[in-house]
């Protein structure tokens, strides 16, 4: 997993799965020991896209 940052500064964890010569990115909310899948930033609520995260 990699840690990425939204424009708002909130960190999320990204897991990459190979799929059809590309990568499927799954986003997880960043908690200390656990997390859950999410499609939006837990900080600002914007949809998460791998290419817009830092
Ligand atoms: Zn955000």
mmCIF file of the protein (N, C-alpha, C, O) and its ligand, coordinates in Angstrom:
data_MODEL
# 
_entry.id   MODEL 
# 
loop_
_entity.id 
_entity.type 
_entity.pdbx_number_of_molecules 
1 polymer     1 
2 non-polymer 1 
# 
_entity_poly.entity_id                      1 
_entity_poly.type                           'polypeptide(L)' 
_entity_poly.nstd_linkage                   no 
_entity_poly.nstd_monomer                   no 
_entity_poly.pdbx_seq_one_letter_code       
;(UNK)(UNK)(UNK)(UNK)(UNK)(UNK)(UNK)(UNK)(UNK)(UNK)(UNK)(UNK)(UNK)(UNK)(UNK)(UNK)
(UNK)(UNK)(UNK)(UNK)(UNK)(UNK)(UNK)(UNK)(UNK)(UNK)(UNK)(UNK)(UNK)(UNK)(UNK)(UNK)
(UNK)(UNK)(UNK)(UNK)(UNK)(UNK)(UNK)(UNK)(UNK)(UNK)(UNK)(UNK)(UNK)(UNK)(UNK)(UNK)
(UNK)(UNK)(UNK)(UNK)(UNK)(UNK)
;
_entity_poly.pdbx_seq_one_letter_code_can   XXXXXXXXXXXXXXXXXXXXXXXXXXXXXXXXXXXXXXXXXXXXXXXXXXXXXX 
_entity_poly.pdbx_strand_id                 A 
# 
loop_
_entity_poly_seq.entity_id 
_entity_poly_seq.num 
_entity_poly_seq.mon_id 
_entity_poly_seq.hetero 
1 1  UNK n 
1 2  UNK n 
1 3  UNK n 
1 4  UNK n 
1 5  UNK n 
1 6  UNK n 
1 7  UNK n 
1 8  UNK n 
1 9  UNK n 
1 10 UNK n 
1 11 UNK n 
1 12 UNK n 
1 13 UNK n 
1 14 UNK n 
1 15 UNK n 
1 16 UNK n 
1 17 UNK n 
1 18 UNK n 
1 19 UNK n 
1 20 UNK n 
1 21 UNK n 
1 22 UNK n 
1 23 UNK n 
1 24 UNK n 
1 25 UNK n 
1 26 UNK n 
1 27 UNK n 
1 28 UNK n 
1 29 UNK n 
1 30 UNK n 
1 31 UNK n 
1 32 UNK n 
1 33 UNK n 
1 34 UNK n 
1 35 UNK n 
1 36 UNK n 
1 37 UNK n 
1 38 UNK n 
1 39 UNK n 
1 40 UNK n 
1 41 UNK n 
1 42 UNK n 
1 43 UNK n 
1 44 UNK n 
1 45 UNK n 
1 46 UNK n 
1 47 UNK n 
1 48 UNK n 
1 49 UNK n 
1 50 UNK n 
1 51 UNK n 
1 52 UNK n 
1 53 UNK n 
1 54 UNK n 
# 
loop_
_struct_asym.id 
_struct_asym.entity_id 
A 1 
B 2 
# 
loop_
_chem_comp.id 
_chem_comp.type 
_chem_comp.mon_nstd_flag 
UNK 'L-peptide linking' . 
ZN  non-polymer         . 
# 
_pdbx_entity_nonpoly.entity_id   2 
_pdbx_entity_nonpoly.name        ? 
_pdbx_entity_nonpoly.comp_id     ZN 
# 
_pdbx_nonpoly_scheme.asym_id         B 
_pdbx_nonpoly_scheme.entity_id       2 
_pdbx_nonpoly_scheme.mon_id          ZN 
_pdbx_nonpoly_scheme.ndb_seq_num     1 
_pdbx_nonpoly_scheme.pdb_seq_num     101 
_pdbx_nonpoly_scheme.auth_seq_num    101 
_pdbx_nonpoly_scheme.pdb_mon_id      ZN 
_pdbx_nonpoly_scheme.auth_mon_id     ZN 
_pdbx_nonpoly_scheme.pdb_strand_id   A 
_pdbx_nonpoly_scheme.pdb_ins_code    . 
# 
loop_
_atom_site.group_PDB 
_atom_site.id 
_atom_site.type_symbol 
_atom_site.label_atom_id 
_atom_site.label_alt_id 
_atom_site.label_comp_id 
_atom_site.label_asym_id 
_atom_site.label_entity_id 
_atom_site.label_seq_id 
_atom_site.pdbx_PDB_ins_code 
_atom_site.Cartn_x 
_atom_site.Cartn_y 
_atom_site.Cartn_z 
_atom_site.occupancy 
_atom_site.B_iso_or_equiv 
_atom_site.pdbx_formal_charge 
_atom_site.auth_seq_id 
_atom_site.auth_comp_id 
_atom_site.auth_asym_id 
_atom_site.auth_atom_id 
_atom_site.pdbx_PDB_model_num 
ATOM   1   N  N  . UNK A 1 1  ? 0.840   -1.204 0.000   1.00 0.00 ? 1   UNK A N  1 
ATOM   2   C  CA . UNK A 1 1  ? 0.000   0.000  0.000   1.00 0.00 ? 1   UNK A CA 1 
ATOM   3   C  C  . UNK A 1 1  ? 0.869   1.245  0.000   1.00 0.00 ? 1   UNK A C  1 
ATOM   4   O  O  . UNK A 1 1  ? 1.975   1.255  0.541   1.00 0.00 ? 1   UNK A O  1 
ATOM   5   N  N  . UNK A 1 2  ? 0.360   2.263  -0.600  1.00 0.00 ? 2   UNK A N  1 
ATOM   6   C  CA . UNK A 1 2  ? 1.065   3.535  -0.615  1.00 0.00 ? 2   UNK A CA 1 
ATOM   7   C  C  . UNK A 1 2  ? 0.196   4.596  0.045   1.00 0.00 ? 2   UNK A C  1 
ATOM   8   O  O  . UNK A 1 2  ? -1.033  4.542  -0.002  1.00 0.00 ? 2   UNK A O  1 
ATOM   9   N  N  . UNK A 1 3  ? 0.863   5.555  0.657   1.00 0.00 ? 3   UNK A N  1 
ATOM   10  C  CA . UNK A 1 3  ? 0.138   6.662  1.248   1.00 0.00 ? 3   UNK A CA 1 
ATOM   11  C  C  . UNK A 1 3  ? 0.139   7.812  0.252   1.00 0.00 ? 3   UNK A C  1 
ATOM   12  O  O  . UNK A 1 3  ? 1.190   8.215  -0.246  1.00 0.00 ? 3   UNK A O  1 
ATOM   13  N  N  . UNK A 1 4  ? -1.030  8.327  -0.028  1.00 0.00 ? 4   UNK A N  1 
ATOM   14  C  CA . UNK A 1 4  ? -1.149  9.481  -0.912  1.00 0.00 ? 4   UNK A CA 1 
ATOM   15  C  C  . UNK A 1 4  ? -1.915  10.571 -0.179  1.00 0.00 ? 4   UNK A C  1 
ATOM   16  O  O  . UNK A 1 4  ? -2.583  10.329 0.826   1.00 0.00 ? 4   UNK A O  1 
ATOM   17  N  N  . UNK A 1 5  ? -1.795  11.775 -0.714  1.00 0.00 ? 5   UNK A N  1 
ATOM   18  C  CA . UNK A 1 5  ? -2.428  12.912 -0.063  1.00 0.00 ? 5   UNK A CA 1 
ATOM   19  C  C  . UNK A 1 5  ? -3.368  13.637 -1.000  1.00 0.00 ? 5   UNK A C  1 
ATOM   20  O  O  . UNK A 1 5  ? -3.033  13.915 -2.151  1.00 0.00 ? 5   UNK A O  1 
ATOM   21  N  N  . UNK A 1 6  ? -4.533  13.937 -0.499  1.00 0.00 ? 6   UNK A N  1 
ATOM   22  C  CA . UNK A 1 6  ? -5.489  14.765 -1.217  1.00 0.00 ? 6   UNK A CA 1 
ATOM   23  C  C  . UNK A 1 6  ? -4.992  16.213 -1.212  1.00 0.00 ? 6   UNK A C  1 
ATOM   24  O  O  . UNK A 1 6  ? -4.101  16.575 -0.443  1.00 0.00 ? 6   UNK A O  1 
ATOM   25  N  N  . UNK A 1 7  ? -5.576  17.020 -2.070  1.00 0.00 ? 7   UNK A N  1 
ATOM   26  C  CA . UNK A 1 7  ? -5.250  18.447 -2.086  1.00 0.00 ? 7   UNK A CA 1 
ATOM   27  C  C  . UNK A 1 7  ? -5.528  19.116 -0.744  1.00 0.00 ? 7   UNK A C  1 
ATOM   28  O  O  . UNK A 1 7  ? -4.900  20.117 -0.401  1.00 0.00 ? 7   UNK A O  1 
ATOM   29  N  N  . UNK A 1 8  ? -6.476  18.555 0.017   1.00 0.00 ? 8   UNK A N  1 
ATOM   30  C  CA . UNK A 1 8  ? -6.822  19.160 1.312   1.00 0.00 ? 8   UNK A CA 1 
ATOM   31  C  C  . UNK A 1 8  ? -5.815  18.777 2.393   1.00 0.00 ? 8   UNK A C  1 
ATOM   32  O  O  . UNK A 1 8  ? -5.858  19.312 3.501   1.00 0.00 ? 8   UNK A O  1 
ATOM   33  N  N  . UNK A 1 9  ? -4.894  17.838 2.067   1.00 0.00 ? 9   UNK A N  1 
ATOM   34  C  CA . UNK A 1 9  ? -3.888  17.455 3.030   1.00 0.00 ? 9   UNK A CA 1 
ATOM   35  C  C  . UNK A 1 9  ? -4.181  16.160 3.757   1.00 0.00 ? 9   UNK A C  1 
ATOM   36  O  O  . UNK A 1 9  ? -3.328  15.646 4.481   1.00 0.00 ? 9   UNK A O  1 
ATOM   37  N  N  . UNK A 1 10 ? -5.371  15.629 3.572   1.00 0.00 ? 10  UNK A N  1 
ATOM   38  C  CA . UNK A 1 10 ? -5.742  14.373 4.217   1.00 0.00 ? 10  UNK A CA 1 
ATOM   39  C  C  . UNK A 1 10 ? -5.024  13.216 3.530   1.00 0.00 ? 10  UNK A C  1 
ATOM   40  O  O  . UNK A 1 10 ? -4.931  13.183 2.303   1.00 0.00 ? 10  UNK A O  1 
ATOM   41  N  N  . UNK A 1 11 ? -4.519  12.272 4.312   1.00 0.00 ? 11  UNK A N  1 
ATOM   42  C  CA . UNK A 1 11 ? -3.847  11.125 3.723   1.00 0.00 ? 11  UNK A CA 1 
ATOM   43  C  C  . UNK A 1 11 ? -4.809  9.956  3.577   1.00 0.00 ? 11  UNK A C  1 
ATOM   44  O  O  . UNK A 1 11 ? -5.674  9.736  4.424   1.00 0.00 ? 11  UNK A O  1 
ATOM   45  N  N  . UNK A 1 12 ? -4.645  9.217  2.497   1.00 0.00 ? 12  UNK A N  1 
ATOM   46  C  CA . UNK A 1 12 ? -5.391  7.981  2.292   1.00 0.00 ? 12  UNK A CA 1 
ATOM   47  C  C  . UNK A 1 12 ? -4.386  6.916  1.863   1.00 0.00 ? 12  UNK A C  1 
ATOM   48  O  O  . UNK A 1 12 ? -3.301  7.225  1.370   1.00 0.00 ? 12  UNK A O  1 
ATOM   49  N  N  . UNK A 1 13 ? -4.768  5.666  2.059   1.00 0.00 ? 13  UNK A N  1 
ATOM   50  C  CA . UNK A 1 13 ? -3.926  4.561  1.618   1.00 0.00 ? 13  UNK A CA 1 
ATOM   51  C  C  . UNK A 1 13 ? -4.454  4.029  0.299   1.00 0.00 ? 13  UNK A C  1 
ATOM   52  O  O  . UNK A 1 13 ? -5.664  3.910  0.105   1.00 0.00 ? 13  UNK A O  1 
ATOM   53  N  N  . UNK A 1 14 ? -3.542  3.713  -0.603  1.00 0.00 ? 14  UNK A N  1 
ATOM   54  C  CA . UNK A 1 14 ? -3.916  3.213  -1.921  1.00 0.00 ? 14  UNK A CA 1 
ATOM   55  C  C  . UNK A 1 14 ? -3.302  1.839  -2.117  1.00 0.00 ? 14  UNK A C  1 
ATOM   56  O  O  . UNK A 1 14 ? -2.112  1.630  -1.877  1.00 0.00 ? 14  UNK A O  1 
ATOM   57  N  N  . UNK A 1 15 ? -4.134  0.909  -2.555  1.00 0.00 ? 15  UNK A N  1 
ATOM   58  C  CA . UNK A 1 15 ? -3.702  -0.443 -2.848  1.00 0.00 ? 15  UNK A CA 1 
ATOM   59  C  C  . UNK A 1 15 ? -3.852  -0.663 -4.356  1.00 0.00 ? 15  UNK A C  1 
ATOM   60  O  O  . UNK A 1 15 ? -4.899  -0.356 -4.927  1.00 0.00 ? 15  UNK A O  1 
ATOM   61  N  N  . UNK A 1 16 ? -2.809  -1.192 -4.998  1.00 0.00 ? 16  UNK A N  1 
ATOM   62  C  CA . UNK A 1 16 ? -2.851  -1.372 -6.450  1.00 0.00 ? 16  UNK A CA 1 
ATOM   63  C  C  . UNK A 1 16 ? -3.003  -2.845 -6.797  1.00 0.00 ? 16  UNK A C  1 
ATOM   64  O  O  . UNK A 1 16 ? -2.290  -3.702 -6.277  1.00 0.00 ? 16  UNK A O  1 
ATOM   65  N  N  . UNK A 1 17 ? -3.949  -3.118 -7.689  1.00 0.00 ? 17  UNK A N  1 
ATOM   66  C  CA . UNK A 1 17 ? -4.174  -4.477 -8.163  1.00 0.00 ? 17  UNK A CA 1 
ATOM   67  C  C  . UNK A 1 17 ? -4.000  -4.496 -9.673  1.00 0.00 ? 17  UNK A C  1 
ATOM   68  O  O  . UNK A 1 17 ? -4.618  -3.687 -10.366 1.00 0.00 ? 17  UNK A O  1 
ATOM   69  N  N  . UNK A 1 18 ? -3.170  -5.404 -10.211 1.00 0.00 ? 18  UNK A N  1 
ATOM   70  C  CA . UNK A 1 18 ? -3.012  -5.464 -11.661 1.00 0.00 ? 18  UNK A CA 1 
ATOM   71  C  C  . UNK A 1 18 ? -4.303  -5.879 -12.348 1.00 0.00 ? 18  UNK A C  1 
ATOM   72  O  O  . UNK A 1 18 ? -4.985  -6.803 -11.907 1.00 0.00 ? 18  UNK A O  1 
ATOM   73  N  N  . UNK A 1 19 ? -4.627  -5.190 -13.425 1.00 0.00 ? 19  UNK A N  1 
ATOM   74  C  CA . UNK A 1 19 ? -5.857  -5.494 -14.144 1.00 0.00 ? 19  UNK A CA 1 
ATOM   75  C  C  . UNK A 1 19 ? -5.708  -5.080 -15.599 1.00 0.00 ? 19  UNK A C  1 
ATOM   76  O  O  . UNK A 1 19 ? -5.569  -3.895 -15.902 1.00 0.00 ? 19  UNK A O  1 
ATOM   77  N  N  . UNK A 1 20 ? -5.736  -6.046 -16.490 1.00 0.00 ? 20  UNK A N  1 
ATOM   78  C  CA . UNK A 1 20 ? -5.722  -5.772 -17.930 1.00 0.00 ? 20  UNK A CA 1 
ATOM   79  C  C  . UNK A 1 20 ? -4.614  -4.800 -18.335 1.00 0.00 ? 20  UNK A C  1 
ATOM   80  O  O  . UNK A 1 20 ? -4.894  -3.764 -18.939 1.00 0.00 ? 20  UNK A O  1 
ATOM   81  N  N  . UNK A 1 21 ? -3.384  -5.115 -18.015 1.00 0.00 ? 21  UNK A N  1 
ATOM   82  C  CA . UNK A 1 21 ? -2.240  -4.277 -18.365 1.00 0.00 ? 21  UNK A CA 1 
ATOM   83  C  C  . UNK A 1 21 ? -2.287  -2.901 -17.715 1.00 0.00 ? 21  UNK A C  1 
ATOM   84  O  O  . UNK A 1 21 ? -1.535  -2.006 -18.100 1.00 0.00 ? 21  UNK A O  1 
ATOM   85  N  N  . UNK A 1 22 ? -3.159  -2.730 -16.741 1.00 0.00 ? 22  UNK A N  1 
ATOM   86  C  CA . UNK A 1 22 ? -3.252  -1.450 -16.048 1.00 0.00 ? 22  UNK A CA 1 
ATOM   87  C  C  . UNK A 1 22 ? -3.315  -1.758 -14.550 1.00 0.00 ? 22  UNK A C  1 
ATOM   88  O  O  . UNK A 1 22 ? -3.207  -2.914 -14.141 1.00 0.00 ? 22  UNK A O  1 
ATOM   89  N  N  . UNK A 1 23 ? -3.482  -0.755 -13.773 1.00 0.00 ? 23  UNK A N  1 
ATOM   90  C  CA . UNK A 1 23 ? -3.585  -0.938 -12.336 1.00 0.00 ? 23  UNK A CA 1 
ATOM   91  C  C  . UNK A 1 23 ? -4.920  -0.421 -11.846 1.00 0.00 ? 23  UNK A C  1 
ATOM   92  O  O  . UNK A 1 23 ? -5.370  0.665  -12.211 1.00 0.00 ? 23  UNK A O  1 
ATOM   93  N  N  . UNK A 1 24 ? -5.536  -1.230 -11.011 1.00 0.00 ? 24  UNK A N  1 
ATOM   94  C  CA . UNK A 1 24 ? -6.777  -0.807 -10.375 1.00 0.00 ? 24  UNK A CA 1 
ATOM   95  C  C  . UNK A 1 24 ? -6.425  -0.303 -8.979  1.00 0.00 ? 24  UNK A C  1 
ATOM   96  O  O  . UNK A 1 24 ? -5.830  -1.029 -8.183  1.00 0.00 ? 24  UNK A O  1 
ATOM   97  N  N  . UNK A 1 25 ? -6.785  0.910  -8.693  1.00 0.00 ? 25  UNK A N  1 
ATOM   98  C  CA . UNK A 1 25 ? -6.459  1.510  -7.402  1.00 0.00 ? 25  UNK A CA 1 
ATOM   99  C  C  . UNK A 1 25 ? -7.653  1.411  -6.460  1.00 0.00 ? 25  UNK A C  1 
ATOM   100 O  O  . UNK A 1 25 ? -8.773  1.790  -6.803  1.00 0.00 ? 25  UNK A O  1 
ATOM   101 N  N  . UNK A 1 26 ? -7.384  0.894  -5.271  1.00 0.00 ? 26  UNK A N  1 
ATOM   102 C  CA . UNK A 1 26 ? -8.409  0.839  -4.233  1.00 0.00 ? 26  UNK A CA 1 
ATOM   103 C  C  . UNK A 1 26 ? -7.982  1.774  -3.106  1.00 0.00 ? 26  UNK A C  1 
ATOM   104 O  O  . UNK A 1 26 ? -6.841  1.728  -2.647  1.00 0.00 ? 26  UNK A O  1 
ATOM   105 N  N  . UNK A 1 27 ? -8.892  2.605  -2.672  1.00 0.00 ? 27  UNK A N  1 
ATOM   106 C  CA . UNK A 1 27 ? -8.569  3.597  -1.644  1.00 0.00 ? 27  UNK A CA 1 
ATOM   107 C  C  . UNK A 1 27 ? -9.110  3.164  -0.295  1.00 0.00 ? 27  UNK A C  1 
ATOM   108 O  O  . UNK A 1 27 ? -10.213 2.630  -0.178  1.00 0.00 ? 27  UNK A O  1 
ATOM   109 N  N  . UNK A 1 28 ? -8.308  3.411  0.701   1.00 0.00 ? 28  UNK A N  1 
ATOM   110 C  CA . UNK A 1 28 ? -8.699  3.067  2.067   1.00 0.00 ? 28  UNK A CA 1 
ATOM   111 C  C  . UNK A 1 28 ? -8.562  4.307  2.944   1.00 0.00 ? 28  UNK A C  1 
ATOM   112 O  O  . UNK A 1 28 ? -7.609  5.079  2.835   1.00 0.00 ? 28  UNK A O  1 
ATOM   113 N  N  . UNK A 1 29 ? -9.555  4.463  3.816   1.00 0.00 ? 29  UNK A N  1 
ATOM   114 C  CA . UNK A 1 29 ? -9.426  5.521  4.813   1.00 0.00 ? 29  UNK A CA 1 
ATOM   115 C  C  . UNK A 1 29 ? -8.277  5.176  5.740   1.00 0.00 ? 29  UNK A C  1 
ATOM   116 O  O  . UNK A 1 29 ? -8.054  4.009  6.063   1.00 0.00 ? 29  UNK A O  1 
ATOM   117 N  N  . UNK A 1 30 ? -7.573  6.165  6.151   1.00 0.00 ? 30  UNK A N  1 
ATOM   118 C  CA . UNK A 1 30 ? -6.369  5.946  6.935   1.00 0.00 ? 30  UNK A CA 1 
ATOM   119 C  C  . UNK A 1 30 ? -6.672  6.053  8.422   1.00 0.00 ? 30  UNK A C  1 
ATOM   120 O  O  . UNK A 1 30 ? -6.837  7.144  8.967   1.00 0.00 ? 30  UNK A O  1 
ATOM   121 N  N  . UNK A 1 31 ? -6.740  4.904  9.054   1.00 0.00 ? 31  UNK A N  1 
ATOM   122 C  CA . UNK A 1 31 ? -6.855  4.884  10.502  1.00 0.00 ? 31  UNK A CA 1 
ATOM   123 C  C  . UNK A 1 31 ? -5.613  4.223  11.063  1.00 0.00 ? 31  UNK A C  1 
ATOM   124 O  O  . UNK A 1 31 ? -4.793  3.693  10.313  1.00 0.00 ? 31  UNK A O  1 
ATOM   125 N  N  . UNK A 1 32 ? -5.469  4.251  12.366  1.00 0.00 ? 32  UNK A N  1 
ATOM   126 C  CA . UNK A 1 32 ? -4.234  3.754  12.964  1.00 0.00 ? 32  UNK A CA 1 
ATOM   127 C  C  . UNK A 1 32 ? -4.009  2.271  12.681  1.00 0.00 ? 32  UNK A C  1 
ATOM   128 O  O  . UNK A 1 32 ? -2.931  1.891  12.224  1.00 0.00 ? 32  UNK A O  1 
ATOM   129 N  N  . UNK A 1 33 ? -4.985  1.444  12.939  1.00 0.00 ? 33  UNK A N  1 
ATOM   130 C  CA . UNK A 1 33 ? -4.790  0.009  12.766  1.00 0.00 ? 33  UNK A CA 1 
ATOM   131 C  C  . UNK A 1 33 ? -5.757  -0.628 11.785  1.00 0.00 ? 33  UNK A C  1 
ATOM   132 O  O  . UNK A 1 33 ? -5.578  -1.786 11.407  1.00 0.00 ? 33  UNK A O  1 
ATOM   133 N  N  . UNK A 1 34 ? -6.754  0.089  11.376  1.00 0.00 ? 34  UNK A N  1 
ATOM   134 C  CA . UNK A 1 34 ? -7.728  -0.491 10.461  1.00 0.00 ? 34  UNK A CA 1 
ATOM   135 C  C  . UNK A 1 34 ? -8.228  0.597  9.541   1.00 0.00 ? 34  UNK A C  1 
ATOM   136 O  O  . UNK A 1 34 ? -7.899  1.772  9.703   1.00 0.00 ? 34  UNK A O  1 
ATOM   137 N  N  . UNK A 1 35 ? -9.013  0.196  8.592   1.00 0.00 ? 35  UNK A N  1 
ATOM   138 C  CA . UNK A 1 35 ? -9.565  1.167  7.672   1.00 0.00 ? 35  UNK A CA 1 
ATOM   139 C  C  . UNK A 1 35 ? -10.658 0.515  6.874   1.00 0.00 ? 35  UNK A C  1 
ATOM   140 O  O  . UNK A 1 35 ? -10.897 -0.688 6.978   1.00 0.00 ? 35  UNK A O  1 
ATOM   141 N  N  . UNK A 1 36 ? -11.315 1.315  6.084   1.00 0.00 ? 36  UNK A N  1 
ATOM   142 C  CA . UNK A 1 36 ? -12.310 0.726  5.196   1.00 0.00 ? 36  UNK A CA 1 
ATOM   143 C  C  . UNK A 1 36 ? -12.198 1.379  3.841   1.00 0.00 ? 36  UNK A C  1 
ATOM   144 O  O  . UNK A 1 36 ? -11.700 2.497  3.706   1.00 0.00 ? 36  UNK A O  1 
ATOM   145 N  N  . UNK A 1 37 ? -12.669 0.663  2.841   1.00 0.00 ? 37  UNK A N  1 
ATOM   146 C  CA . UNK A 1 37 ? -12.606 1.187  1.489   1.00 0.00 ? 37  UNK A CA 1 
ATOM   147 C  C  . UNK A 1 37 ? -13.430 2.453  1.376   1.00 0.00 ? 37  UNK A C  1 
ATOM   148 O  O  . UNK A 1 37 ? -14.469 2.594  2.020   1.00 0.00 ? 37  UNK A O  1 
ATOM   149 N  N  . UNK A 1 38 ? -12.959 3.363  0.559   1.00 0.00 ? 38  UNK A N  1 
ATOM   150 C  CA . UNK A 1 38 ? -13.705 4.581  0.353   1.00 0.00 ? 38  UNK A CA 1 
ATOM   151 C  C  . UNK A 1 38 ? -13.502 5.060  -1.065  1.00 0.00 ? 38  UNK A C  1 
ATOM   152 O  O  . UNK A 1 38 ? -12.475 4.771  -1.679  1.00 0.00 ? 38  UNK A O  1 
ATOM   153 N  N  . UNK A 1 39 ? -14.453 5.775  -1.585  1.00 0.00 ? 39  UNK A N  1 
ATOM   154 C  CA . UNK A 1 39 ? -14.337 6.357  -2.920  1.00 0.00 ? 39  UNK A CA 1 
ATOM   155 C  C  . UNK A 1 39 ? -14.161 7.867  -2.850  1.00 0.00 ? 39  UNK A C  1 
ATOM   156 O  O  . UNK A 1 39 ? -13.888 8.516  -3.860  1.00 0.00 ? 39  UNK A O  1 
ATOM   157 N  N  . UNK A 1 40 ? -14.317 8.418  -1.662  1.00 0.00 ? 40  UNK A N  1 
ATOM   158 C  CA . UNK A 1 40 ? -14.199 9.860  -1.503  1.00 0.00 ? 40  UNK A CA 1 
ATOM   159 C  C  . UNK A 1 40 ? -13.170 10.176 -0.424  1.00 0.00 ? 40  UNK A C  1 
ATOM   160 O  O  . UNK A 1 40 ? -12.862 9.337  0.422   1.00 0.00 ? 40  UNK A O  1 
ATOM   161 N  N  . UNK A 1 41 ? -12.652 11.379 -0.465  1.00 0.00 ? 41  UNK A N  1 
ATOM   162 C  CA . UNK A 1 41 ? -11.690 11.802 0.537   1.00 0.00 ? 41  UNK A CA 1 
ATOM   163 C  C  . UNK A 1 41 ? -12.373 11.908 1.895   1.00 0.00 ? 41  UNK A C  1 
ATOM   164 O  O  . UNK A 1 41 ? -13.408 12.565 2.010   1.00 0.00 ? 41  UNK A O  1 
ATOM   165 N  N  . UNK A 1 42 ? -11.816 11.275 2.926   1.00 0.00 ? 42  UNK A N  1 
ATOM   166 C  CA . UNK A 1 42 ? -12.414 11.372 4.259   1.00 0.00 ? 42  UNK A CA 1 
ATOM   167 C  C  . UNK A 1 42 ? -12.279 12.767 4.855   1.00 0.00 ? 42  UNK A C  1 
ATOM   168 O  O  . UNK A 1 42 ? -12.926 13.083 5.853   1.00 0.00 ? 42  UNK A O  1 
ATOM   169 N  N  . UNK A 1 43 ? -11.434 13.610 4.243   1.00 0.00 ? 43  UNK A N  1 
ATOM   170 C  CA . UNK A 1 43 ? -11.265 14.953 4.758   1.00 0.00 ? 43  UNK A CA 1 
ATOM   171 C  C  . UNK A 1 43 ? -12.232 15.940 4.153   1.00 0.00 ? 43  UNK A C  1 
ATOM   172 O  O  . UNK A 1 43 ? -12.946 16.641 4.869   1.00 0.00 ? 43  UNK A O  1 
ATOM   173 N  N  . UNK A 1 44 ? -12.257 15.998 2.815   1.00 0.00 ? 44  UNK A N  1 
ATOM   174 C  CA . UNK A 1 44 ? -13.038 17.041 2.143   1.00 0.00 ? 44  UNK A CA 1 
ATOM   175 C  C  . UNK A 1 44 ? -14.210 16.483 1.348   1.00 0.00 ? 44  UNK A C  1 
ATOM   176 O  O  . UNK A 1 44 ? -15.053 17.251 0.885   1.00 0.00 ? 44  UNK A O  1 
ATOM   177 N  N  . UNK A 1 45 ? -14.285 15.160 1.178   1.00 0.00 ? 45  UNK A N  1 
ATOM   178 C  CA . UNK A 1 45 ? -15.438 14.569 0.515   1.00 0.00 ? 45  UNK A CA 1 
ATOM   179 C  C  . UNK A 1 45 ? -15.371 14.534 -0.994  1.00 0.00 ? 45  UNK A C  1 
ATOM   180 O  O  . UNK A 1 45 ? -16.327 14.117 -1.648  1.00 0.00 ? 45  UNK A O  1 
ATOM   181 N  N  . UNK A 1 46 ? -14.249 14.967 -1.560  1.00 0.00 ? 46  UNK A N  1 
ATOM   182 C  CA . UNK A 1 46 ? -14.125 14.924 -3.018  1.00 0.00 ? 46  UNK A CA 1 
ATOM   183 C  C  . UNK A 1 46 ? -13.863 13.495 -3.475  1.00 0.00 ? 46  UNK A C  1 
ATOM   184 O  O  . UNK A 1 46 ? -13.236 12.715 -2.758  1.00 0.00 ? 46  UNK A O  1 
ATOM   185 N  N  . UNK A 1 47 ? -14.348 13.148 -4.684  1.00 0.00 ? 47  UNK A N  1 
ATOM   186 C  CA . UNK A 1 47 ? -14.051 11.821 -5.216  1.00 0.00 ? 47  UNK A CA 1 
ATOM   187 C  C  . UNK A 1 47 ? -12.551 11.629 -5.375  1.00 0.00 ? 47  UNK A C  1 
ATOM   188 O  O  . UNK A 1 47 ? -11.841 12.540 -5.799  1.00 0.00 ? 47  UNK A O  1 
ATOM   189 N  N  . UNK A 1 48 ? -12.071 10.429 -5.030  1.00 0.00 ? 48  UNK A N  1 
ATOM   190 C  CA . UNK A 1 48 ? -10.644 10.142 -5.130  1.00 0.00 ? 48  UNK A CA 1 
ATOM   191 C  C  . UNK A 1 48 ? -10.319 9.587  -6.517  1.00 0.00 ? 48  UNK A C  1 
ATOM   192 O  O  . UNK A 1 48 ? -10.983 8.675  -7.008  1.00 0.00 ? 48  UNK A O  1 
ATOM   193 N  N  . UNK A 1 49 ? -9.286  10.155 -7.134  1.00 0.00 ? 49  UNK A N  1 
ATOM   194 C  CA . UNK A 1 49 ? -8.742  9.624  -8.386  1.00 0.00 ? 49  UNK A CA 1 
ATOM   195 C  C  . UNK A 1 49 ? -7.240  9.564  -8.223  1.00 0.00 ? 49  UNK A C  1 
ATOM   196 O  O  . UNK A 1 49 ? -6.613  10.499 -7.724  1.00 0.00 ? 49  UNK A O  1 
ATOM   197 N  N  . UNK A 1 50 ? -6.675  8.456  -8.649  1.00 0.00 ? 50  UNK A N  1 
ATOM   198 C  CA . UNK A 1 50 ? -5.250  8.244  -8.416  1.00 0.00 ? 50  UNK A CA 1 
ATOM   199 C  C  . UNK A 1 50 ? -4.399  9.345  -9.033  1.00 0.00 ? 50  UNK A C  1 
ATOM   200 O  O  . UNK A 1 50 ? -3.344  9.685  -8.497  1.00 0.00 ? 50  UNK A O  1 
ATOM   201 N  N  . UNK A 1 51 ? -4.843  9.904  -10.147 1.00 0.00 ? 51  UNK A N  1 
ATOM   202 C  CA . UNK A 1 51 ? -4.008  10.885 -10.823 1.00 0.00 ? 51  UNK A CA 1 
ATOM   203 C  C  . UNK A 1 51 ? -4.119  12.287 -10.222 1.00 0.00 ? 51  UNK A C  1 
ATOM   204 O  O  . UNK A 1 51 ? -3.340  13.174 -10.572 1.00 0.00 ? 51  UNK A O  1 
ATOM   205 N  N  . UNK A 1 52 ? -5.073  12.487 -9.328  1.00 0.00 ? 52  UNK A N  1 
ATOM   206 C  CA . UNK A 1 52 ? -5.212  13.804 -8.730  1.00 0.00 ? 52  UNK A CA 1 
ATOM   207 C  C  . UNK A 1 52 ? -4.657  13.826 -7.309  1.00 0.00 ? 52  UNK A C  1 
ATOM   208 O  O  . UNK A 1 52 ? -4.617  14.877 -6.669  1.00 0.00 ? 52  UNK A O  1 
ATOM   209 N  N  . UNK A 1 53 ? -4.222  12.644 -6.813  1.00 0.00 ? 53  UNK A N  1 
ATOM   210 C  CA . UNK A 1 53 ? -3.640  12.613 -5.472  1.00 0.00 ? 53  UNK A CA 1 
ATOM   211 C  C  . UNK A 1 53 ? -2.148  12.892 -5.548  1.00 0.00 ? 53  UNK A C  1 
ATOM   212 O  O  . UNK A 1 53 ? -1.498  12.611 -6.556  1.00 0.00 ? 53  UNK A O  1 
ATOM   213 N  N  . UNK A 1 54 ? -1.625  13.440 -4.484  1.00 0.00 ? 54  UNK A N  1 
ATOM   214 C  CA . UNK A 1 54 ? -0.195  13.716 -4.426  1.00 0.00 ? 54  UNK A CA 1 
ATOM   215 C  C  . UNK A 1 54 ? 0.535   12.573 -3.746  1.00 0.00 ? 54  UNK A C  1 
ATOM   216 O  O  . UNK A 1 54 ? 1.756   12.621 -3.600  1.00 0.00 ? 54  UNK A O  1 
HETATM 217 ZN ZN . ZN  B 2 .  ? -9.499  15.941 0.527   1.00 0.00 ? 101 ZN  A ZN 1 
# 
